[in-house]
């Protein structure tokens, strides 16, 4: 009985060491807490990039339907600002040797098709402002959920996420004027 206990202790210690090694290798870092922080930071950066990229593309789509030059200029400024958020998220990711994925594909296609369909019957400034408010609200909800469920994020990444959320809030307030 003693021999079996010793053998099982030795094999369980070997298994534990193998599991620790596998965990270290799968995590990109040496300590579990740091790994969690890193993964959470990447999740938030991807959320920021995808949110800003979706908003940029949607705004570019909407601009095609705008007849009012002043309103079109406001939207063009937003496109530039969203591009800045995308670039800053990429820069933060590059600083830790990560390349963020872009989620192109069906989501972008359906969003663009949905915008075009809604603006075919009514492309007034009020309708466009309404769509912009709805899109910004959805983006804020998605980013807010990501932040709520990913603790221990890099402070620079958290600051960028908060800046994007504040920008979205400001944009919503500005669009309310055009309803």
N, CA, C and O of each residue as an XYZ file, in Angstrom:
716
protein
N       0.823     -1.188      0.000
C       0.000      0.000      0.000
C       0.866      1.251      0.000
O       0.536      2.218     -0.686
N       1.914      1.260      0.715
C       2.805      2.401      0.773
C       3.468      2.634     -0.572
O       3.645      3.777     -0.992
N       3.828      1.573     -1.236
C       4.483      1.713     -2.530
C       3.532      2.371     -3.547
O       3.945      3.258     -4.294
N       2.293      1.949     -3.575
C       1.328      2.540     -4.501
C       1.114      4.019     -4.201
O       1.046      4.832     -5.123
N       1.007      4.376     -2.919
C       0.818      5.775     -2.552
C       1.988      6.611     -3.054
O       1.792      7.690     -3.615
N       3.202      6.112     -2.853
C       4.372      6.851     -3.319
C       4.372      6.979     -4.839
O       4.686      8.034     -5.391
N       4.012      5.875     -5.505
C       3.990      5.921     -6.962
C       2.929      6.900     -7.459
O       3.164      7.638     -8.415
N       1.771      6.907     -6.817
C       0.719      7.835     -7.267
C       1.120      9.282     -6.970
O       0.787     10.185     -7.737
N       1.841      9.512     -5.848
C       2.312     10.859     -5.544
C       3.317     11.323     -6.593
O       3.272     12.469     -7.040
N       4.221     10.432     -6.984
C       5.225     10.784     -7.978
C       4.555     11.080     -9.315
O       4.883     12.070     -9.969
N       3.619     10.226     -9.724
C       2.970     10.448    -11.017
C       2.076     11.688    -10.994
O       1.966     12.387    -12.001
N       1.433     11.969     -9.848
C       0.600     13.179     -9.784
C       1.472     14.432     -9.796
O       1.081     15.447    -10.373
N       2.668     14.378     -9.157
C       3.590     15.514     -9.211
C       4.072     15.745    -10.643
O       4.173     16.889    -11.087
N       4.368     14.674    -11.359
C       4.797     14.802    -12.746
C       3.675     15.390    -13.606
O       3.913     16.239    -14.464
N       2.457     14.923    -13.359
C       1.309     15.442    -14.105
C       1.105     16.922    -13.819
O       0.842     17.702    -14.735
N       1.226     17.314    -12.552
C       1.083     18.725    -12.173
C       2.136     19.583    -12.869
O       1.831     20.667    -13.368
N       3.386     19.090    -12.900
C       4.450     19.845    -13.552
C       4.182     19.975    -15.042
O       4.418     21.035    -15.622
N       3.693     18.908    -15.670
C       3.367     18.963    -17.092
C       2.234     19.964    -17.351
O       2.272     20.721    -18.320
N       1.227     19.955    -16.469
C       0.107     20.894    -16.621
C       0.571     22.339    -16.464
O       0.137     23.219    -17.206
N       1.461     22.582    -15.487
C       1.983     23.939    -15.291
C       2.762     24.396    -16.523
O       2.635     25.540    -16.958
N       3.572     23.491    -17.081
C       4.345     23.822    -18.269
C       3.422     24.147    -19.436
O       3.651     25.112    -20.165
N       2.383     23.345    -19.610
C       1.430     23.576    -20.699
C       0.716     24.908    -20.511
O       0.487     25.635    -21.477
N       0.367     25.224    -19.278
C      -0.305     26.496    -18.996
C       0.612     27.657    -19.323
O       0.183     28.632    -19.940
N       1.873     27.565    -18.917
C       2.824     28.636    -19.206
C       2.994     28.815    -20.702
O       3.053     29.945    -21.186
N       3.074     27.726    -21.439
C       3.271     27.826    -22.874
C       2.031     28.359    -23.575
O       2.147     29.120    -24.536
N       0.836     27.971    -23.109
C      -0.379     28.428    -23.773
C      -0.674     29.873    -23.461
O      -1.410     30.517    -24.209
N      -0.127     30.410    -22.383
C      -0.397     31.777    -21.962
C       0.608     32.775    -22.502
O       0.370     33.863    -21.979
N       1.419     32.832    -23.159
C       2.341     33.863    -23.627
C       3.137     34.531    -22.527
O       3.839     35.505    -22.797
N       3.058     34.047    -21.292
C       3.825     34.659    -20.201
C       4.058     33.622    -19.111
O       3.568     32.496    -19.196
N       4.802     34.009    -18.095
C       5.207     33.039    -17.088
C       4.266     32.933    -15.898
O       4.239     31.890    -15.245
N       3.518     33.934    -15.601
C       2.667     33.917    -14.413
C       1.208     33.948    -14.816
O       0.818     34.686    -15.721
N       0.399     33.139    -14.138
C      -1.011     33.023    -14.494
C      -1.735     34.370    -14.416
O      -2.514     34.686    -15.316
N      -1.505     35.176    -13.370
C      -2.196     36.459    -13.239
C      -1.816     37.385    -14.381
O      -2.684     38.033    -14.966
N      -0.542     37.457    -14.703
C      -0.116     38.298    -15.811
C      -0.745     37.832    -17.111
O      -1.115     38.651    -17.953
N      -0.870     36.519    -17.280
C      -1.474     35.964    -18.482
C      -2.925     36.425    -18.590
O      -3.359     36.843    -19.664
N      -3.669     36.356    -17.506
C      -5.063     36.788    -17.499
C      -5.151     38.262    -17.853
O      -5.992     38.654    -18.662
N      -4.294     39.086    -17.259
C      -4.294     40.514    -17.558
C      -4.023     40.750    -19.042
O      -4.678     41.579    -19.673
N      -3.072     40.030    -19.587
C      -2.688     40.191    -20.981
C      -3.845     39.800    -21.907
O      -4.172     40.528    -22.845
N      -4.451     38.657    -21.638
C      -5.571     38.190    -22.456
C      -6.733     39.172    -22.372
O      -7.363     39.466    -23.388
N      -7.025     39.679    -21.192
C      -8.113     40.647    -21.031
C      -7.819     41.935    -21.787
O      -8.713     42.522    -22.396
N      -6.577     42.367    -21.746
C      -6.184     43.581    -22.464
C      -6.377     43.381    -23.965
O      -6.873     44.276    -24.649
N      -5.992     42.225    -24.475
C      -6.163     41.937    -25.903
C      -7.650     41.913    -26.260
O      -8.037     42.423    -27.311
N      -8.486     41.327    -25.400
C      -9.932     41.303    -25.658
C     -10.491     42.720    -25.752
O     -11.282     43.020    -26.647
N     -10.088     43.577    -24.846
C     -10.589     44.945    -24.852
C     -10.069     45.701    -26.072
O     -10.816     46.452    -26.699
N      -8.797     45.509    -26.412
C      -8.256     46.161    -27.609
C      -8.995     45.712    -28.865
O      -9.293     46.529    -29.737
N      -9.292     44.421    -28.961
C     -10.049     43.934    -30.115
C     -11.450     44.542    -30.141
O     -11.963     44.882    -31.207
N     -12.059     44.676    -28.980
C     -13.388     45.277    -28.904
C     -13.353     46.742    -29.327
O     -14.233     47.202    -30.055
N     -12.348     47.467    -28.877
C     -12.191     48.880    -29.269
C     -12.022     48.980    -30.780
O     -12.695     49.768    -31.443
N     -11.109     48.165    -31.313
C     -10.839     48.223    -32.748
C     -12.073     47.867    -33.558
O     -12.408     48.562    -34.517
N     -12.753     46.791    -33.182
C     -13.927     46.366    -33.936
C     -15.053     47.384    -33.841
O     -15.745     47.640    -34.827
N     -15.240     47.968    -32.658
C     -16.265     48.988    -32.463
C     -15.980     50.197    -33.345
O     -16.863     50.677    -34.056
N     -14.759     50.680    -33.295
C     -14.392     51.870    -34.074
C     -14.416     51.579    -35.573
O     -14.829     52.426    -36.364
N     -13.978     50.395    -35.961
C     -13.975     50.025    -37.381
C     -15.406     49.923    -37.911
O     -15.697     50.407    -39.005
N     -16.289     49.305    -37.152
C     -17.686     49.197    -37.562
C     -18.318     50.585    -37.663
O     -19.048     50.868    -38.613
N     -18.042     51.437    -36.700
C     -18.594     52.795    -36.721
C     -18.051     53.588    -37.901
O     -18.790     54.331    -38.547
N     -16.770     53.435    -38.182
C     -16.158     54.148    -39.310
C     -16.801     53.727    -40.620
O     -17.171     54.571    -41.436
N     -16.933     52.441    -40.820
C     -17.509     51.945    -42.073
C     -18.987     52.314    -42.206
O     -19.448     52.658    -43.294
N     -19.718     52.242    -41.113
C     -21.134     52.613    -41.155
C     -21.279     54.095    -41.485
O     -22.150     54.478    -42.266
N     -20.436     54.918    -40.898
C     -20.497     56.357    -41.157
C     -20.131     56.649    -42.607
O     -20.760     57.498    -43.238
N     -19.133     55.966    -43.142
C     -18.788     56.132    -44.555
C     -19.962     55.768    -45.454
O     -20.201     56.424    -46.467
N     -20.690     54.724    -45.083
C     -21.863     54.307    -45.857
C     -22.949     55.368    -45.810
O     -23.583     55.662    -46.823
N     -23.160     55.935    -44.646
C     -24.201     56.955    -44.466
C     -23.868     58.217    -45.257
O     -24.767     58.855    -45.806
N     -22.601     58.580    -45.321
C     -22.191     59.814    -46.004
C     -22.667     59.830    -47.457
O     -22.981     60.889    -48.002
N     -22.718     58.662    -48.075
C     -23.163     58.578    -49.469
C     -24.580     59.136    -49.659
O     -24.931     59.576    -50.754
N     -25.385     59.118    -48.604
C     -26.792     59.528    -48.693
C     -27.038     60.952    -48.207
O     -28.173     61.426    -48.233
N     -25.999     61.630    -47.770
C     -26.162     62.965    -47.197
C     -26.063     64.020    -48.287
O     -25.091     64.067    -49.042
N     -27.093     64.870    -48.357
C     -27.106     65.960    -49.337
C     -26.575     67.259    -48.739
O     -26.071     68.116    -49.465
N     -26.685     67.404    -47.437
C     -26.285     68.624    -46.739
C     -24.771     68.611    -46.510
O     -24.260     67.737    -45.810
N     -24.055     69.570    -47.093
C     -22.589     69.596    -46.997
C     -22.092     69.736    -45.562
O     -21.134     69.066    -45.175
N     -22.729     70.598    -44.768
C     -22.283     70.781    -43.372
C     -22.424     69.482    -42.570
O     -21.537     69.113    -41.800
N     -23.543     68.804    -42.766
C     -23.761     67.541    -42.050
C     -22.775     66.478    -42.537
O     -22.265     65.687    -41.743
N     -22.510     66.462    -43.838
C     -21.536     65.519    -44.399
C     -20.144     65.773    -43.812
O     -19.400     64.831    -43.538
N     -19.799     67.045    -43.621
C     -18.498     67.375    -43.032
C     -18.395     66.876    -41.586
O     -17.342     66.402    -41.160
N     -19.494     66.986    -40.841
C     -19.518     66.472    -39.463
C     -19.262     64.964    -39.476
O     -18.484     64.449    -38.672
N     -19.921     64.271    -40.392
C     -19.754     62.823    -40.477
C     -18.340     62.446    -40.934
O     -17.785     61.450    -40.472
N     -17.763     63.231    -41.829
C     -16.391     62.962    -42.286
C     -15.394     63.116    -41.137
O     -14.424     62.364    -41.046
N     -15.636     64.091    -40.266
C     -14.786     64.254    -39.079
C     -14.893     63.020    -38.177
O     -13.905     62.591    -37.580
N     -16.086     62.463    -38.085
C     -16.273     61.257    -37.278
C     -15.519     60.074    -37.874
O     -14.948     59.264    -37.144
N     -15.519     59.977    -39.187
C     -14.775     58.901    -39.850
C     -13.295     58.995    -39.490
O     -12.658     57.987    -39.186
N     -12.754     60.206    -39.527
C     -11.347     60.416    -39.185
C     -11.091     60.030    -37.725
O     -10.098     59.371    -37.419
N     -11.979     60.436    -36.838
C     -11.818     60.143    -35.406
C     -11.872     58.636    -35.149
O     -11.077     58.111    -34.370
N     -12.806     57.941    -35.802
C     -12.873     56.484    -35.640
C     -11.617     55.814    -36.191
O     -11.128     54.842    -35.615
N     -11.101     56.324    -37.288
C      -9.842     55.797    -37.820
C      -8.704     55.975    -36.833
O      -7.825     55.121    -36.723
N      -8.727     57.097    -36.109
C      -7.728     57.348    -35.071
C      -7.831     56.315    -33.946
O      -6.815     55.828    -33.450
N      -9.052     55.987    -33.548
C      -9.228     54.969    -32.505
C      -8.721     53.605    -32.970
O      -8.098     52.877    -32.198
N      -8.985     53.262    -34.219
C      -8.487     51.998    -34.774
C      -6.964     51.974    -34.735
O      -6.365     50.987    -34.306
N      -6.339     53.061    -35.182
C      -4.869     53.136    -35.204
C      -4.280     53.066    -33.799
O      -3.272     52.396    -33.577
N      -4.900     53.749    -32.864
C      -4.382     53.738    -31.491
C      -4.513     52.365    -30.854
O      -3.631     51.948    -30.104
N      -5.601     51.654    -31.142
C      -5.749     50.284    -30.629
C      -4.669     49.390    -31.228
O      -4.076     48.571    -30.526
N      -4.416     49.546    -32.524
C      -3.347     48.771    -33.169
C      -1.980     49.095    -32.574
O      -1.162     48.198    -32.368
N      -1.730     50.373    -32.298
C      -0.451     50.773    -31.704
C      -0.258     50.155    -30.321
O       0.825     49.663    -30.004
N      -1.310     50.179    -29.494
C      -1.209     49.560    -28.172
C      -0.957     48.062    -28.303
O      -0.163     47.503    -27.546
N      -1.613     47.415    -29.241
C      -1.401     45.981    -29.452
C       0.020     45.714    -29.951
O       0.672     44.770    -29.505
N       0.491     46.540    -30.869
C       1.852     46.366    -31.395
C       2.903     46.551    -30.304
O       3.974     45.946    -30.364
N       2.603     47.383    -29.310
C       3.567     47.604    -28.231
C       3.797     46.349    -27.396
O       4.804     46.247    -26.696
N       2.866     45.390    -27.464
C       3.051     44.107    -26.777
C       3.144     42.959    -27.784
O       2.864     41.804    -27.464
N       3.550     43.314    -29.031
C       3.784     42.333    -30.094
C       2.555     41.487    -30.438
O       2.655     40.272    -30.605
N       1.414     42.133    -30.542
C       0.173     41.454    -30.922
C      -0.402     42.159    -32.146
O      -0.331     43.382    -32.260
N      -0.961     41.389    -33.044
C      -1.681     41.947    -34.185
C      -3.144     41.629    -33.971
O      -3.529     40.466    -33.856
N      -3.963     42.678    -33.918
C      -5.387     42.497    -33.676
C      -6.098     42.023    -34.932
O      -5.777     42.458    -36.038
N      -7.056     41.139    -34.758
C      -7.864     40.657    -35.875
C      -8.922     41.688    -36.212
O      -9.469     42.352    -35.331
N      -9.198     41.809    -37.478
C     -10.329     42.605    -37.935
C     -11.466     41.650    -38.206
O     -11.279     40.612    -38.842
N     -12.628     41.993    -37.732
C     -13.790     41.126    -37.929
C     -14.597     41.613    -39.121
O     -15.699     42.141    -38.978
N     -14.022     41.422    -40.294
C     -14.738     41.747    -41.525
C     -15.704     40.605    -41.807
O     -15.741     39.608    -41.085
N     -16.459     40.763    -42.836
C     -17.312     39.660    -43.236
C     -18.774     39.989    -43.151
O     -19.212     41.092    -43.478
N     -19.525     38.994    -42.698
C     -20.976     39.105    -42.717
C     -21.511     40.252    -41.869
O     -22.458     40.926    -42.274
N     -20.929     40.481    -40.711
C     -21.401     41.565    -39.847
C     -21.325     42.906    -40.545
O     -22.277     43.685    -40.512
N     -20.194     43.177    -41.178
C     -20.013     44.424    -41.909
C     -20.963     44.493    -43.104
O     -21.567     45.531    -43.374
N     -21.081     43.388    -43.803
C     -21.946     43.344    -44.986
C     -23.397     43.625    -44.612
O     -24.061     44.440    -45.252
N     -23.886     42.947    -43.573
C     -25.285     43.131    -43.178
C     -25.539     44.526    -42.609
O     -26.605     45.102    -42.825
N     -24.576     45.059    -41.895
C     -24.737     46.415    -41.371
C     -24.854     47.415    -42.507
O     -25.710     48.299    -42.479
N     -23.997     47.275    -43.499
C     -24.024     48.185    -44.647
C     -25.331     48.033    -45.429
O     -25.941     49.027    -45.822
N     -25.753     46.799    -45.650
C     -27.004     46.548    -46.369
C     -28.197     47.099    -45.590
O     -29.118     47.665    -46.180
N     -28.182     46.937    -44.277
C     -29.261     47.440    -43.428
C     -29.342     48.959    -43.495
O     -30.433     49.522    -43.580
N     -28.206     49.612    -43.458
C     -28.169     51.082    -43.544
C     -28.737     51.537    -44.890
O     -29.574     52.437    -44.949
N     -28.279     50.915    -45.944
C     -28.748     51.301    -47.280
C     -30.255     51.106    -47.410
O     -30.953     51.954    -47.965
N     -30.747     49.989    -46.896
C     -32.169     49.704    -46.985
C     -32.992     50.749    -46.223
O     -34.018     51.218    -46.715
N     -32.540     51.106    -45.034
C     -33.284     52.075    -44.222
C     -33.257     53.476    -44.843
O     -34.206     54.244    -44.687
N     -32.181     53.799    -45.538
C     -32.064     55.142    -46.111
C     -32.654     55.265    -47.514
O     -32.738     56.368    -48.054
N     -33.059     54.152    -48.104
C     -33.664     54.215    -49.436
C     -34.990     54.984    -49.400
O     -35.291     55.758    -50.309
N     -35.760     54.768    -48.366
C     -37.070     55.417    -48.292
C     -37.004     56.794    -47.635
O     -37.827     57.661    -47.925
N     -36.035     56.995    -46.759
C     -35.936     58.277    -46.053
C     -34.472     58.562    -45.766
O     -33.874     57.947    -44.883
N     -33.896     59.499    -46.514
C     -32.495     59.846    -46.272
C     -32.369     61.261    -45.707
O     -31.394     61.966    -45.968
N     -33.368     61.656    -44.934
C     -33.329     62.985    -44.310
C     -32.257     63.014    -43.225
O     -31.828     61.979    -42.714
N     -31.848     64.214    -42.897
C     -30.837     64.384    -41.853
C     -31.333     63.796    -40.534
O     -30.560     63.195    -39.788
N     -32.615     63.969    -40.251
C     -33.186     63.422    -39.019
C     -33.079     61.910    -38.958
O     -32.739     61.356    -37.912
N     -33.367     61.229    -40.070
C     -33.288     59.766    -40.125
C     -31.834     59.312    -39.990
O     -31.547     58.335    -39.299
N     -30.932     60.015    -40.645
C     -29.512     59.664    -40.548
C     -29.014     59.859    -39.125
O     -28.278     59.023    -38.601
N     -29.418     60.974    -38.490
C     -29.022     61.216    -37.097
C     -29.560     60.115    -36.193
O     -28.870     59.666    -35.277
N     -30.788     59.680    -36.446
C     -31.380     58.589    -35.659
C     -30.565     57.309    -35.800
O     -30.273     56.642    -34.807
N     -30.200     56.967    -37.027
C     -29.386     55.770    -37.256
C     -28.024     55.879    -36.583
O     -27.517     54.902    -36.031
N     -27.441     57.059    -36.629
C     -26.138     57.264    -35.986
C     -26.247     57.102    -34.475
O     -25.365     56.518    -33.846
N     -27.320     57.614    -33.894
C     -27.534     57.469    -32.451
C     -27.713     55.999    -32.086
O     -27.130     55.524    -31.111
N     -28.520     55.278    -32.869
C     -28.734     53.856    -32.594
C     -27.430     53.064    -32.711
O     -27.143     52.207    -31.876
N     -26.648     53.352    -33.746
C     -25.371     52.654    -33.929
C     -24.393     52.940    -32.795
O     -23.721     52.036    -32.300
N     -24.321     54.195    -32.392
C     -23.419     54.560    -31.291
C     -23.849     53.897    -29.988
O     -23.017     53.445    -29.202
N     -25.155     53.848    -29.774
C     -25.666     53.212    -28.558
C     -25.323     51.728    -28.536
O     -24.902     51.200    -27.507
N     -25.503     51.056    -29.668
C     -25.155     49.638    -29.739
C     -23.657     49.424    -29.495
O     -23.265     48.486    -28.800
N     -22.832     50.291    -30.064
C     -21.386     50.184    -29.853
C     -21.011     50.388    -28.395
O     -20.148     49.688    -27.866
N     -21.661     51.349    -27.745
C     -21.385     51.600    -26.322
C     -21.791     50.402    -25.474
O     -21.089     50.039    -24.531
N     -22.911     49.796    -25.805
C     -23.366     48.620    -25.060
C     -22.362     47.484    -25.213
O     -21.977     46.862    -24.223
N     -21.938     47.210    -26.436
C     -20.978     46.124    -26.675
C     -19.658     46.364    -25.954
O     -19.132     45.462    -25.303
N     -19.125     47.571    -26.065
C     -17.861     47.881    -25.397
C     -18.031     47.864    -23.878
O     -17.147     47.405    -23.154
N     -19.159     48.359    -23.406
C     -19.430     48.336    -21.962
C     -19.487     46.920    -21.412
O     -18.966     46.650    -20.330
N     -20.117     46.014    -22.153
C     -20.169     44.603    -21.739
C     -18.771     44.016    -21.676
O     -18.419     43.319    -20.725
N     -17.981     44.303    -22.692
C     -16.613     43.777    -22.718
C     -15.833     44.279    -21.515
O     -15.137     43.504    -20.858
N     -15.943     45.560    -21.222
C     -15.221     46.119    -20.079
C     -15.715     45.516    -18.760
O     -14.928     45.253    -17.851
N     -17.011     45.307    -18.675
C     -17.600     44.772    -17.440
C     -17.121     43.353    -17.159
O     -16.981     42.961    -16.001
N     -16.870     42.580    -18.217
C     -16.524     41.172    -18.055
C     -15.043     40.869    -18.250
O     -14.658     39.703    -18.338
N     -14.214     41.898    -18.318
C     -12.769     41.675    -18.448
C     -12.027     42.555    -17.445
O     -11.621     43.669    -17.777
N     -11.851     42.063    -16.229
C     -11.143     42.846    -15.214
C      -9.635     42.871    -15.474
O      -9.120     42.130    -16.311
N      -8.960     43.720    -14.755
C      -7.496     43.784    -14.783
C      -6.940     44.041    -16.178
O      -6.123     43.274    -16.688
N      -7.392     45.121    -16.780
C      -6.938     45.504    -18.117
C      -5.834     46.542    -17.984
O      -5.836     47.350    -17.055
N      -4.899     46.513    -18.915
C      -3.818     47.491    -18.960
C      -4.403     48.907    -18.864
O      -5.388     49.201    -19.541
N      -3.823     49.788    -18.046
C      -4.375     51.138    -17.858
C      -4.477     51.958    -19.149
O      -5.435     52.711    -19.322
N      -3.507     51.823    -20.054
C      -3.571     52.562    -21.315
C      -4.753     52.088    -22.174
O      -5.429     52.890    -22.818
N      -4.981     50.791    -22.167
C      -6.095     50.223    -22.923
C      -7.416     50.667    -22.315
O      -8.348     51.025    -23.036
N      -7.498     50.644    -21.005
C      -8.710     51.081    -20.312
C      -8.989     52.557    -20.599
O     -10.138     52.948    -20.800
N      -7.944     53.365    -20.618
C      -8.098     54.797    -20.911
C      -8.617     55.001    -22.336
O      -9.469     55.859    -22.565
N      -8.112     54.222    -23.293
C      -8.573     54.325    -24.672
C     -10.039     53.906    -24.781
O     -10.818     54.547    -25.487
N     -10.412     52.842    -24.090
C     -11.810     52.389    -24.110
C     -12.730     53.461    -23.530
O     -13.792     53.739    -24.087
N     -12.330     54.048    -22.439
C     -13.147     55.111    -21.835
C     -13.237     56.328    -22.746
O     -14.285     56.967    -22.833
N     -12.151     56.645    -23.418
C     -12.160     57.777    -24.350
C     -13.132     57.515    -25.506
O     -13.858     58.414    -25.929
N     -13.139     56.285    -26.008
C     -14.072     55.931    -27.074
C     -15.512     56.028    -26.575
O     -16.380     56.536    -27.285
N     -15.770     55.548    -25.363
C     -17.119     55.645    -24.805
C     -17.557     57.099    -24.646
O     -18.701     57.439    -24.945
N     -16.656     57.954    -24.179
C     -16.995     59.375    -24.032
C     -17.233     60.010    -25.403
O     -18.130     60.839    -25.555
N     -16.444     59.630    -26.386
C     -16.637     60.160    -27.736
C     -18.017     59.761    -28.261
O     -18.722     60.580    -28.852
N     -18.393     58.514    -28.045
C     -19.705     58.042    -28.490
C     -20.824     58.825    -27.801
O     -21.806     59.203    -28.441
N     -20.673     59.066    -26.498
C     -21.681     59.857    -25.770
C     -21.790     61.265    -26.344
O     -22.891     61.780    -26.537
N     -20.646     61.880    -26.613
C     -20.646     63.229    -27.187
C     -21.284     63.235    -28.573
O     -22.015     64.159    -28.930
N     -20.999     62.199    -29.341
C     -21.553     62.106    -30.694
C     -23.069     61.957    -30.636
O     -23.781     62.560    -31.438
N     -23.560     61.171    -29.707
C     -25.002     60.996    -29.540
C     -25.652     62.349    -29.226
O     -26.682     62.696    -29.805
N     -25.054     63.101    -28.318
C     -25.599     64.418    -27.962
C     -25.602     65.353    -29.168
O     -26.551     66.109    -29.373
N     -24.534     65.296    -29.963
C     -24.461     66.159    -31.164
C     -25.507     65.733    -32.198
O     -26.087     66.585    -32.870
N     -25.752     64.437    -32.331
C     -26.731     63.964    -33.300
C     -28.156     64.288    -32.878
O     -29.032     64.423    -33.732
N     -28.404     64.413    -31.596
C     -29.752     64.753    -31.118
C     -30.207     66.099    -31.671
O     -31.399     66.311    -31.892
N     -29.281     66.989    -31.890
C     -29.590     68.296    -32.446
C     -30.202     68.163    -33.843
O     -31.018     68.992    -34.244
N     -29.810     67.126    -34.579
C     -30.240     66.950    -35.966
C     -31.500     66.102    -36.127
O     -31.971     65.904    -37.247
N     -32.048     65.602    -35.025
C     -33.266     64.778    -35.116
C     -34.457     65.564    -35.644
O     -35.550     65.013    -35.778
